[in-house]
Amino acid sequence: MEIKYITKNDPLVLGKKDVAKAKLPVDEKQSFWKLRGVSLDIVEGEAVGIIGTNGSGKEALIDILAGNTKQTTGFITIDGKINRASAQRGLDGTLTGLENIRKAIAATSVDEIKANHLVNAIINFTDLGEWLYRPVSDYSIGTYSCLSLGITLFATPKLVLLDSVLGNLDNIFYIKAAQKIQSLKDIGVSFIVADTNVFNIERFCERTMWLQFGEVQGFGPTKDVLEQFEYYINWFRALTLPEKNDYLAKKQKERLNFDVSSVYEEFKSEQFKHGFTRKDEPRMRKAFYKDHGADPVNNENGGTEGKTSEKKNHQNKGKSKNSKLKYLLGVLIIIFIASGLWFSIENKIFAGFGGNKASLTASEKNKQEKSSKTKKSSEDQSKSLALSTSKAKVSSSQAAASSAAASSKASSESAASSAKSSSESKAAMLKNTQTINVSDGDTLEGLAQKYATTADKIKEINNMSSDNQLKSGDIIRVPK
C-alpha cells in the first residue's frame, strides 16, 4: 500500500474588505495548498502515525485516503477496503446507533449469516446499551467515537484510518480497543493513526510521518520522528512573538505560492529511472494531474520489463528460425548447382558423340531413361532428407524451450510453497504471543522466568541476538 506525490489545493474565500486588510499579497481567486507532495508506504500489519500541529494537513490527508475528497495530484495504490473511525464524521446522525451498524455491515457485501455475526460482535464490543436505540445526533463525542471505532474495526477492513478518535475514549474502552487493534495487526490489517496526542502515536505505531504546513518534515521510526517533533515544538515556544509572527507569515506565503510542477519533476525523474521515455510523458502527465489512480510507474514497470524480455525472446526465436531457413536454402542451392553441372557435363558428352546417338538401340535409350529417373529420385530423396533434418532441429529446440519453461515453473511453485509455509509458521507463533513493556532492570532471563518460557524463545519471537538489545521502554512479545 502506497501513496505518492499527493497535493491538495483549495480556494480562499475572501471578500473585498478581506483583500484590503490581508497582509499577504492575495486576490479574490487566490488558493492555498493544504498538502504539498506527500508520499508514504505502508506494509501489511503495520501502523503508521501522522503527527503535526493543528492545520498541518493531517485531516486533509485522511479525507483523501477515506475517499471523501479527491487529491489535486498524485497516486493512491491500495488493494482492499479502507475504514475510517472519527469523532465527528462517518455516521448518519438521523439514524440510531444500531441502524448505523447495520448500514455499515450491509456495505461490506458479506452473506447474511456473517453479517448477523458482525452486528452482534459490534454490539458486544461497543457495549452502548440503550444508546444503540437513540439517534446518533444525541451522542456525546466519547459515545460517537466508541461507536465509530467499533464499526471500523469489525467491518472487514484492510486499512483502518484512526482520525483523532483514541483521545475521546474512556480507560476501559481504550484498553479493549488497543487489544482489538493489536489482534488486527497480527493478521495483516494496517493502520494510519492521525493524532495530536504523542502517547497514542508511540503506543500503536512502528513508523511515523511528521506533517507541518502541508509538507513532510520527517518519516521513519516513531521514536526518532517524535524526538524531531519535540525539538521543533520547544524551538517554536522559545521564539519571541514578533519572531513567531514572521515565521508563520513566511510559511503561509509558501503555501500560497507553492509550485506543483516541482512535484511533477520528481515524478518525471522517477519515470526515466524506470525506463520510460518522453513518448510516455503525455500519458504519465494525465495520470498525475487527472486520473489520480494507482501509481502507473509501479503498475507498468513490471509489465514493461516483461514485455522487454518477451520481445528479446521473440527476437532470439526469430533469429533461430531465420538461421535454419538459411541453412535449408543453402542446401537446396547446392543441390540445384550440382544438378546443373551434372546435366551440363552429360550434354557435352553426348555432343561429342553426336554421330553415335543416331545408332543407339532402343535398349540403350531405355537404360539412359532409367538412369535419369534414378538420379532424379536420388535428388528428391536428398531434398526430403534436408527438409526432415531442418524440421527435426526446429522440434528439438521447441522441446528444449518447453522443458526449460516447465522447470522454471516447478522451481517458482516450490519457492512460493516454501515462502507460504514460512509465513504461516511465523504467523502461528506470533498469534500465541502478547506484547509487554520492558521496565528498567528487566533481563531476558527474568522475563523468561516470569512468563514461563525461555530466553531463547523470547529472542526468537523478537528477532534478538543478545541481551544488549533489551532496553527500558521497549515493547516486545512474549508467549501468552
MOBEL-V74975 format. One record per backbone hydrogen bond with DSSP energy under -0.5 kcal/mol. CO is the residue of the C=O (numbers start at 1). NH is the residue of the N-H. If there is no record, write none. Layout:
BEGIN
CO:NH
CO:NH
END
This chain:
BEGIN
1:42
2:77
3:40
4:75
6:37
6:38
7:72
7:73
8:34
8:35
10:32
12:14
15:19
16:20
17:21
18:22
24:26
27:30
30:12
32:10
32:34
35:8
38:6
40:3
43:46
46:191
47:206
47:207
48:193
49:209
50:195
51:211
53:56
56:214
57:61
58:62
59:63
60:64
61:65
62:66
63:67
63:68
63:69
64:67
73:7
75:4
76:78
77:2
78:80
81:158
81:159
83:161
84:86
85:163
91:93
92:95
93:137
95:136
96:100
97:101
98:102
99:103
100:104
101:105
102:106
103:107
105:108
105:110
106:109
111:115
112:116
113:117
114:118
115:119
116:120
117:121
118:122
119:123
120:124
121:125
122:126
123:127
128:131
129:132
130:133
131:97
131:134
132:98
134:97
135:138
136:139
140:144
141:145
142:146
143:147
144:148
145:149
146:150
147:151
148:152
149:153
150:154
151:155
154:156
158:190
159:83
160:162
160:192
161:85
161:163
162:164
162:194
163:87
165:168
166:169
170:174
171:175
172:176
173:177
174:178
175:179
176:180
177:181
178:182
179:183
180:184
181:185
182:186
183:187
184:187
184:189
185:188
188:45
190:160
191:48
192:162
192:194
193:50
193:195
194:164
196:198
197:200
197:201
198:202
199:203
200:204
201:205
206:222
207:49
208:220
209:51
209:211
210:217
210:218
212:215
214:36
215:212
215:217
218:210
220:208
221:225
222:226
223:227
224:228
225:229
226:230
227:231
228:232
229:233
230:234
231:235
232:236
233:237
234:238
236:239
240:244
241:245
242:246
243:247
244:248
245:249
246:250
247:251
248:252
249:253
250:254
251:255
252:256
253:257
255:33
258:260
259:262
260:263
260:264
261:265
262:266
263:267
264:268
265:269
266:270
267:271
268:272
269:273
270:274
271:274
271:276
272:275
277:280
278:281
280:284
281:285
282:286
283:287
284:288
285:289
286:290
286:291
287:292
288:74
293:76
295:299
296:300
297:301
298:302
299:303
300:304
301:305
302:306
303:307
304:308
305:309
306:310
307:311
308:312
309:313
310:314
311:315
312:316
313:317
314:318
315:319
316:320
317:321
318:322
319:323
320:324
321:325
322:326
323:327
324:328
325:329
326:330
327:331
328:332
329:333
330:334
331:335
332:336
333:337
334:338
335:339
336:340
337:341
338:342
339:343
340:344
341:345
342:346
343:347
344:348
345:349
346:350
347:351
348:352
349:353
351:354
353:357
354:357
354:358
356:359
357:360
361:365
362:366
363:367
364:368
365:369
366:370
367:371
368:372
369:373
370:374
371:375
372:376
373:377
374:378
375:379
376:380
377:381
378:382
379:383
380:384
381:385
382:386
383:387
384:388
385:389
386:390
387:391
388:392
389:393
390:394
391:395
392:396
393:397
394:398
395:399
396:400
397:401
398:402
399:403
400:404
401:405
402:406
403:407
404:408
405:409
406:410
407:411
408:412
409:413
410:414
411:415
412:416
413:417
414:418
415:419
416:420
417:421
418:422
419:423
420:424
421:425
422:426
423:427
424:428
425:429
426:430
427:431
428:432
429:432
430:433
432:480
434:478
436:476
438:473
439:442
443:447
444:448
445:449
446:450
447:451
448:453
449:452
454:458
455:459
456:460
457:461
458:462
459:463
459:464
460:463
466:469
467:470
469:471
471:474
474:438
474:476
476:436
478:434
END
